[in-house]
Amino acid sequence: MNTPADKKYRPAVIEVEGISAYYRDNSVLENISLKVFQGEIFVIVGESGCGKSTLLKCMIGLYRPDDGRISIRGTDLVSAEDEELQQVRKGFGVLFQSGALIGSMTLAENISLPLLEHTDLPAEMIDEIVRMKLRLVNLSGYEDYLPSELSGGMKKRAGIARALALDPQILFLDELSAGLDPVTSAGLDRLVKDLNAVMGTTMVIVSHELNSIMNIADRVIMLDKSTRGIIAEGNPREIRKNSADRRVYNFFNREPH
């Protein structure tokens, strides 16, 4: 199994250089720079309203920052034309907080959507890929279920299966454990670590769930609402133990301000 030490020497697959983002003339992010390395689990943390989801949307090309540059495997998302951006997006999968499954479609139909849109594979092969992706997330046999027939944790697993449909090199996950009980959250943490270990998929995760952060992250950055920047970066266990910044210490030790 890969260790954090192994991952530290791998190349950067995502490079964010000095991005700033504004919403209705209000600054949300200012001069954010970071790198995500191949095969690591990289987690973005911080209190509510600090810009975690905005940063994620910038990194997947849904929101263009007002300043700076974002490169994924050498392609600048900020300056890319729509066609080039679509090509880059084929190389990563996304799971939004809601799961974003289409309620009127079965799990098999939901997972097959990226394959139908971006490939010319025959129906038989698509069906096999769908079954394989459901096996990966421990949902074998649920092909014909509707999202409404699943628990919250199962919906998240199905969303991961769809995000993996095109065998992406990078997986973006927004608030994976939000709203789930501790047992279900722990199961999702284990799934994330297993997928990362077996497939080598680079993962960028937005989370405020401290237990999950400590369980899965190779490296974290912490955003701050007041400075609109990064106030901590590194291994979460080392940050919890050694940070001299009271804001960081309080967050990682569950202490009130």
Backbone hydrogen bonds in HBPLUS format (Angstrom, degrees):
<---DONOR---> <-ACCEPTOR-->    atom                        ^
c    i                          cat <-CA-CA->   ^        H-A-AA   ^      H-
h    n   atom  resd res      DA  || num        DHA   H-A  angle D-A-AA Bond
n    s   type  num  typ     dist DA aas  dist angle  dist       angle   num
A0006-ASP N   A0003-THR O   2.96 MM   3  5.23 121.9  2.31 104.6 118.9     1
A0007-LYS N   A0003-THR O   3.15 MM   4  6.51 158.5  2.20 153.8 159.6     2
A0008-LYS N   A0004-PRO O   3.11 MM   4  6.25 138.1  2.30 145.8 155.5     3
A0009-TYR N   A0006-ASP O   3.39 MM   3  6.15 160.0  2.43 117.1 121.1     4
A0010-ARG N   A0007-LYS O   3.10 MM   3  5.40 166.8  2.12 117.7 118.6     5
A0038-GLN N   A0011-PRO O   2.89 MM  27  5.85 166.3  1.91 168.1 167.8     6
A0013-VAL N   A0036-VAL O   2.84 MM  23  5.99 155.3  1.90 158.2 164.4     7
A0073-ARG N   A0013-VAL O   2.85 MM  60  5.01 153.3  1.92 140.8 149.1     8
A0014-ILE N   A0036-VAL O   3.28 MM  22  5.04 160.1  2.32 142.9 143.5     9
A0036-VAL N   A0014-ILE O   2.92 MM  22  5.04 158.4  1.97 143.5 147.2    10
A0015-GLU N   A0071-SER O   2.85 MM  56  5.08 157.7  1.90 148.7 155.3    11
A0071-SER N   A0015-GLU O   2.82 MM  56  5.08 168.6  1.83 150.7 154.0    12
A0016-VAL N   A0034-LEU O   2.85 MM  18  5.11 174.3  1.85 158.4 160.1    13
A0034-LEU N   A0016-VAL O   2.89 MM  18  5.11 148.2  1.99 131.3 138.7    14
A0017-GLU N   A0069-ARG O   2.80 MM  52  5.14 173.2  1.80 162.2 163.0    15
A0069-ARG N   A0017-GLU O   3.05 MM  52  5.14 154.8  2.12 136.0 144.0    16
A0019-ILE N   A0032-ILE O   2.96 MM  13  5.04 151.7  2.05 142.1 134.4    17
A0032-ILE N   A0019-ILE O   2.84 MM  13  5.04 166.5  1.86 142.1 141.6    18
A0020-SER N   A0067-ASP O   3.18 MM  47  5.09 144.2  2.31 118.3 120.5    19
A0066-ASP N   A0020-SER O   2.77 MM  46  5.65 133.6  1.99 149.8 164.2    20
A0067-ASP N   A0020-SER O   3.32 MM  47  5.09 147.8  2.43 137.9 136.7    21
A0021-ALA N   A0029-LEU O   2.93 MM   8  5.01 152.7  2.01 126.6 131.7    22
A0028-VAL N   A0021-ALA O   2.83 MM   7  5.59 173.5  1.84 158.2 158.1    23
A0029-LEU N   A0021-ALA O   3.24 MM   8  5.01 164.0  2.27 133.9 137.0    24
A0023-TYR N   A0026-ASN O   2.73 MM   3  5.08 160.6  1.77 146.8 151.8    25
A0026-ASN N   A0023-TYR O   2.95 MM   3  5.08 158.7  2.00 109.2 115.3    26
A0030-GLU N   A0228-ARG O   2.77 MM 198  5.51 151.0  1.85 165.7 155.9    27
A0040-GLU N   A0037-PHE O   3.18 MM   3  5.87 163.7  2.20 143.1 141.3    28
A0203-MET N   A0040-GLU O   2.97 MM 163  6.31 173.9  1.97 159.2 161.0    29
A0218-ASP N   A0041-ILE O   2.94 MM 177  5.27 161.0  1.97 142.6 148.9    30
A0219-ARG N   A0041-ILE O   3.36 MM 178  6.72 157.0  2.42 157.7 158.5    31
A0042-PHE N   A0203-MET O   2.79 MM 161  6.01 173.1  1.79 165.8 163.4    32
A0205-ILE N   A0042-PHE O   2.84 MM 163  6.22 159.6  1.89 155.9 162.6    33
A0043-VAL N   A0219-ARG O   2.97 MM 176  6.40 163.8  2.00 154.2 159.0    34
A0221-ILE N   A0043-VAL O   3.06 MM 178  6.60 145.8  2.18 157.4 165.1    35
A0044-ILE N   A0205-ILE O   2.74 MM 161  6.11 159.0  1.78 156.9 164.0    36
A0207-SER N   A0044-ILE O   3.12 MM 163  6.35 165.2  2.14 163.3 163.5    37
A0045-VAL N   A0221-ILE O   2.91 MM 176  6.18 171.3  1.92 167.3 169.9    38
A0223-LEU N   A0045-VAL O   2.92 MM 178  6.32 164.8  1.95 155.1 153.2    39
A0050-CYS N   A0047-GLU O   3.29 MM   3  5.92 138.8  2.47 146.0 142.9    40
A0055-LEU N   A0051-GLY O   2.94 MM   4  6.10 160.6  1.97 151.6 156.0    41
A0056-LEU N   A0052-LYS O   3.03 MM   4  6.36 157.4  2.08 148.3 154.8    42
A0057-LYS N   A0053-SER O   2.90 MM   4  6.13 161.2  1.94 149.3 154.0    43
A0058-CYS N   A0054-THR O   2.97 MM   4  6.25 148.8  2.07 146.6 155.2    44
A0059-MET N   A0055-LEU O   2.99 MM   4  6.25 152.0  2.07 146.9 154.6    45
A0059-MET N   A0056-LEU O   3.03 MM   3  5.02 113.8  2.48  93.8 109.9    46
A0060-ILE N   A0056-LEU O   3.06 MM   4  6.40 132.4  2.30 147.3 159.7    47
A0062-LEU N   A0057-LYS O   2.91 MM   5  5.08 138.6  2.08 157.2 158.1    48
A0063-TYR N   A0057-LYS O   3.23 MM   6  5.42 145.1  2.36 119.2 114.9    49
A0061-GLY N   A0058-CYS O   3.24 MM   3  5.17 159.6  2.29 100.3 106.1    50
A0077-LEU N   A0070-ILE O   2.74 MM   7  5.62 154.5  1.81 169.7 175.4    51
A0072-ILE N   A0075-THR O   2.96 MM   3  5.30 155.3  2.02 144.1 144.6    52
A0075-THR N   A0072-ILE O   3.12 MM   3  5.30 171.6  2.13 114.2 116.2    53
A0080-ALA N   A0076-ASP O   3.10 MM   4  5.96 125.3  2.41 141.3 155.8    54
A0085-LEU N   A0081-GLU O   2.86 MM   4  6.09 157.2  1.92 158.4 166.1    55
A0086-GLN N   A0082-ASP O   2.95 MM   4  6.18 151.1  2.03 147.3 154.5    56
A0087-GLN N   A0083-GLU O   3.17 MM   4  6.46 149.7  2.26 142.1 149.7    57
A0088-VAL N   A0084-GLU O   3.08 MM   4  6.41 155.8  2.14 148.4 154.3    58
A0089-ARG N   A0085-LEU O   2.99 MM   4  6.23 156.9  2.04 147.8 154.2    59
A0090-LYS N   A0087-GLN O   3.27 MM   3  5.39 139.5  2.44  97.4 108.1    60
A0091-GLY N   A0088-VAL O   2.92 MM   3  5.57 156.7  1.98 117.6 124.9    61
A0092-PHE N   A0089-ARG O   3.18 MM   3  5.49 170.7  2.19 111.6 113.8    62
A0169-GLN N   A0091-GLY O   2.98 MM  78  5.81 142.9  2.12 138.3 142.9    63
A0093-GLY N   A0170-ILE O   2.89 MM  77  6.43 150.9  1.98 153.8 161.0    64
A0172-PHE N   A0093-GLY O   2.81 MM  79  6.15 167.3  1.82 155.9 159.0    65
A0095-LEU N   A0172-PHE O   2.81 MM  77  6.22 152.0  1.89 157.6 167.2    66
A0174-ASP N   A0095-LEU O   2.88 MM  79  6.15 163.6  1.90 172.9 178.6    67
A0099-GLY N   A0096-PHE O   2.92 MM   3  5.26 150.0  2.01 111.6 121.3    68
A0105-MET N   A0102-ILE O   3.11 MM   3  5.66 165.7  2.13 121.0 124.9    69
A0110-ASN N   A0106-THR O   2.88 MM   4  6.16 156.6  1.94 151.8 158.7    70
A0107-LEU N   A0145-TYR O   2.91 MM  38  5.94 136.5  2.10 158.1 170.4    71
A0111-ILE N   A0107-LEU O   2.90 MM   4  6.11 167.7  1.92 158.2 160.3    72
A0108-ALA N   A0143-GLU O   2.97 MM  35  4.69 163.2  2.00 142.0 136.6    73
A0112-SER N   A0108-ALA O   3.01 MM   4  6.07 144.9  2.14 140.7 150.3    74
A0113-LEU N   A0110-ASN O   3.31 MM   3  5.54 150.9  2.40 102.1 110.2    75
A0115-LEU N   A0112-SER O   3.05 MM   3  5.20 116.1  2.47 102.4 118.5    76
A0116-LEU N   A0112-SER O   2.89 MM   4  6.12 154.5  1.95 161.6 169.8    77
A0117-GLU N   A0113-LEU O   2.99 MM   4  6.15 152.8  2.06 152.8 160.5    78
A0118-HIS N   A0114-PRO O   2.95 MM   4  5.90 154.4  2.02 144.9 150.8    79
A0119-THR N   A0115-LEU O   3.05 MM   4  5.32 134.6  2.26 135.3 139.7    80
A0125-MET N   A0122-PRO O   3.09 MM   3  5.51 122.0  2.44 106.9 120.2    81
A0126-ILE N   A0122-PRO O   3.07 MM   4  6.40 160.3  2.11 155.5 161.7    82
A0127-ASP N   A0123-ALA O   2.93 MM   4  6.16 158.5  1.97 151.4 156.9    83
A0128-GLU N   A0124-GLU O   3.15 MM   4  6.40 150.0  2.24 138.7 146.3    84
A0129-ILE N   A0125-MET O   2.91 MM   4  6.20 157.7  1.96 152.0 158.1    85
A0130-VAL N   A0126-ILE O   2.92 MM   4  6.15 161.0  1.96 152.9 157.8    86
A0131-ARG N   A0127-ASP O   3.08 MM   4  6.34 160.4  2.12 145.2 150.0    87
A0132-MET N   A0128-GLU O   2.92 MM   4  6.15 152.9  1.99 145.7 153.9    88
A0133-LYS N   A0129-ILE O   2.86 MM   4  6.14 159.5  1.90 156.4 160.9    89
A0134-LEU N   A0130-VAL O   3.03 MM   4  6.25 156.0  2.09 149.5 155.9    90
A0135-ARG N   A0131-ARG O   2.97 MM   4  6.21 146.4  2.09 141.6 150.8    91
A0136-LEU N   A0132-MET O   3.04 MM   4  6.36 148.4  2.14 144.3 152.7    92
A0139-LEU N   A0134-LEU O   2.72 MM   5  4.86 169.1  1.73 151.7 150.2    93
A0138-ASN N   A0135-ARG O   3.09 MM   3  4.93 165.9  2.12 107.2 108.9    94
A0142-TYR N   A0139-LEU O   3.18 MM   3  5.74 152.8  2.26 142.0 140.4    95
A0145-TYR N   A0142-TYR O   3.13 MM   3  5.35 168.4  2.15 115.0 118.2    96
A0149-GLU N   A0146-LEU O   2.89 MM   3  5.46 158.1  1.94 119.3 126.5    97
A0150-LEU N   A0147-PRO O   3.07 MM   3  5.43 164.3  2.10 118.7 120.2    98
A0155-LYS N   A0151-SER O   2.97 MM   4  6.24 149.7  2.06 149.7 158.1    99
A0156-LYS N   A0152-GLY O   3.13 MM   4  6.46 152.7  2.20 144.6 151.4   100
A0157-ARG N   A0153-GLY O   3.01 MM   4  6.33 155.0  2.08 145.3 152.2   101
A0158-ALA N   A0154-MET O   2.86 MM   4  6.11 156.0  1.91 147.0 153.7   102
A0159-GLY N   A0155-LYS O   2.85 MM   4  6.10 151.2  1.93 145.5 153.7   103
A0160-ILE N   A0156-LYS O   2.95 MM   4  6.27 148.8  2.05 145.6 153.8   104
A0161-ALA N   A0157-ARG O   2.95 MM   4  6.28 154.3  2.02 146.4 153.6   105
A0162-ARG N   A0158-ALA O   3.00 MM   4  6.35 154.6  2.07 148.5 154.5   106
A0163-ALA N   A0159-GLY O   2.95 MM   4  6.18 155.2  2.01 143.8 151.2   107
A0164-LEU N   A0160-ILE O   2.93 MM   4  6.17 133.5  2.15 144.2 156.6   108
A0164-LEU N   A0161-ALA O   3.21 MM   3  5.13 132.0  2.46  91.7 104.5   109
A0165-ALA N   A0162-ARG O   3.09 MM   3  5.07 163.7  2.12 106.8 111.7   110
A0167-ASP N   A0164-LEU O   2.95 MM   3  5.19 160.4  1.99 124.2 123.6   111
A0202-THR N   A0169-GLN O   3.06 MM  33  6.24 158.1  2.11 157.1 151.0   112
A0171-LEU N   A0202-THR O   2.76 MM  31  6.16 152.4  1.84 157.4 166.9   113
A0204-VAL N   A0171-LEU O   2.88 MM  33  6.28 159.8  1.92 156.4 162.0   114
A0173-LEU N   A0204-VAL O   2.88 MM  31  6.28 159.5  1.92 155.3 160.9   115
A0206-VAL N   A0173-LEU O   2.87 MM  33  6.35 158.4  1.92 161.7 169.0   116
A0175-GLU N   A0206-VAL O   2.77 MM  31  5.30 141.8  1.91 131.7 143.9   117
A0178-ALA N   A0175-GLU O   3.33 MM   3  5.38 160.9  2.37 105.6 111.2   118
A0180-LEU N   A0177-SER O   3.22 MM   3  5.69 158.3  2.27 140.2 136.7   119
A0185-SER N   A0181-ASP O   2.90 MM   4  6.09 162.4  1.93 160.4 166.4   120
A0186-ALA N   A0182-PRO O   2.92 MM   4  6.05 155.3  1.99 142.8 149.1   121
A0187-GLY N   A0183-VAL O   3.06 MM   4  6.35 149.7  2.15 144.3 152.4   122
A0188-LEU N   A0184-THR O   3.05 MM   4  6.39 150.1  2.14 147.4 155.1   123
A0189-ASP N   A0185-SER O   2.90 MM   4  6.22 154.4  1.97 149.9 157.6   124
A0190-ARG N   A0186-ALA O   3.02 MM   4  6.27 158.2  2.07 146.9 151.9   125
A0191-LEU N   A0187-GLY O   3.01 MM   4  6.25 152.0  2.09 141.0 148.9   126
A0192-VAL N   A0188-LEU O   2.92 MM   4  6.17 163.2  1.94 154.3 157.6   127
A0193-LYS N   A0189-ASP O   3.04 MM   4  6.32 164.8  2.06 152.8 156.4   128
A0194-ASP N   A0190-ARG O   2.88 MM   4  6.06 155.8  1.94 149.0 156.1   129
A0195-LEU N   A0191-LEU O   2.89 MM   4  6.08 166.7  1.91 156.9 160.0   130
A0196-ASN N   A0192-VAL O   2.99 MM   4  6.13 158.9  2.04 148.0 154.2   131
A0197-ALA N   A0193-LYS O   2.94 MM   4  6.08 155.8  2.00 143.4 150.0   132
A0198-VAL N   A0194-ASP O   2.86 MM   4  5.98 166.0  1.88 156.0 159.5   133
A0199-MET N   A0195-LEU O   2.87 MM   4  5.59 160.3  1.91 142.8 149.5   134
A0200-GLY N   A0196-ASN O   2.87 MM   4  4.85 134.9  2.07 120.5 130.9   135
A0213-ILE N   A0209-GLU O   2.95 MM   4  6.21 161.1  1.99 156.9 163.2   136
A0214-MET N   A0210-LEU O   2.94 MM   4  6.17 165.7  1.96 159.0 161.3   137
A0215-ASN N   A0211-ASN O   3.03 MM   4  6.17 142.3  2.17 141.9 152.5   138
A0215-ASN N   A0212-SER O   3.15 MM   3  5.04 122.2  2.50  92.1 107.0   139
A0216-ILE N   A0212-SER O   3.05 MM   4  6.16 155.1  2.11 157.7 161.3   140
A0217-ALA N   A0213-ILE O   3.14 MM   4  5.56 161.7  2.18 144.1 148.9   141
A0220-VAL N   A0234-GLY O   2.81 MM  14  5.46 157.2  1.86 144.6 149.7   142
A0234-GLY N   A0220-VAL O   2.95 MM  14  5.46 154.0  2.02 150.9 156.8   143
A0222-MET N   A0232-ALA O   2.92 MM  10  5.11 153.5  1.99 141.1 142.4   144
A0231-ILE N   A0222-MET O   2.87 MM   9  5.79 162.5  1.91 166.3 172.3   145
A0224-ASP N   A0229-GLY O   2.94 MM   5  5.71 145.8  2.05 158.6 169.6   146
A0228-ARG N   A0224-ASP O   2.79 MM   4  5.39 132.2  2.02 138.8 151.9   147
A0239-ILE N   A0235-ASN O   2.96 MM   4  6.21 158.1  2.01 156.6 163.8   148
A0240-ARG N   A0236-PRO O   2.93 MM   4  6.07 162.6  1.96 146.2 150.7   149
A0241-LYS N   A0237-ARG O   3.17 MM   4  6.27 149.9  2.27 136.5 144.0   150
A0242-ASN N   A0238-GLU O   2.84 MM   4  5.84 158.1  1.89 152.2 158.0   151
A0243-SER N   A0239-ILE O   3.03 MM   4  5.17 156.4  2.09 143.0 142.5   152
A0249-TYR N   A0245-ASP O   2.88 MM   4  6.11 170.4  1.89 161.9 165.1   153
A0250-ASN N   A0246-ARG O   2.88 MM   4  5.90 164.5  1.90 147.1 151.3   154
A0251-PHE N   A0247-ARG O   3.18 MM   4  6.32 157.3  2.24 139.7 145.5   155
A0252-PHE N   A0248-VAL O   3.06 MM   4  6.30 172.0  2.07 161.2 161.9   156
A0253-ASN N   A0249-TYR O   3.00 MM   4  5.96 124.4  2.32 142.5 155.9   157
A0255-GLU N   A0250-ASN O   2.91 MM   5  4.56 164.9  1.93 134.8 138.7   158
